[in-house]
Amino acid sequence: MSLKLYRPTSEGLVPSPVHEENWRRRLRASRWSPAPLANPEATEVSGGSGILFFGGLAVLTFLIIVGGSLIGLWT
């Protein structure tokens, strides 16, 4: 969807033609191709262990915040 601009003429307002342009294509050089991103030092982590890690981190953070407020650490 694009906004049509109307130009004034002697017959009234006439919509100007809309040019669909892909501005991203003009930013890319035709000879450029990215190198493959391989990281031999990194190991893949399964989805379940990632969920467990970040879920545990969230629970630990929650417990620290609640525990700190119960003992009056931030008062």
N, C-alpha and C positions, 0 to 999 in steps of 0.2 A: 504494500500500500504506500502510495506516495502522494504528496500534496501537489495538486495541479496549480500552476500560476496562470492567472488570466490577464492577457494583455489588452489594453484598450485599443480598439480600431474604430473606423468610422461607422461600422455596423453595430458596434457595441463591444462587449467583452468576449474575447475568443480564447479558449484554453490553449496554452502553449504545449507542444508535445513533451512527453516525459521520456527522458533518456535513462534507461537502466544501465548504470555503470558499476562495475565491480572495482572499487578503489583499492582493494587488497591486491589485485593482480598487478596494479601499477607499482606497488611497493616492493614486489618480489623481483629479484634479478632472474633472468632466464637461465643463467648458467649456475645458479646456486643450488646445491643440494646438501642437506644436512648430513653430517657424519653419523653413523650409528652410535647410539649411546649405550655402551656396554660397561658395566662396573663389576669386575671380577672379584672385588673385595666384599661385595654385599651378597648376602644370602636371602633367598625368598622366605617370607614368613607366611604361614597359612592364615587364612581368614579367621579361623576360630581362636588361634593364639593371639592375634591382634585384638580381637574383641575382648578376650579375657584380660589382656594387659591393660587396655584403656578403660575397661569397665572396672577393674581393680583399682586403677589410679583414681577414677572418679569416686569410688566408694571410700578410698583412703582419704581423699581430699574432703569429702563430706564429713567423715568421722572426725578429722582434725578440726574442721570449722565448728561442728556441733560440740565436740568435746571441749574445745577452747572457750566457747561461749558459756558452757555449763560450769566450768571451773572459774569463770570470771577473768579470763586472760585478757580480753579486750574491753574491760570496763574501766 
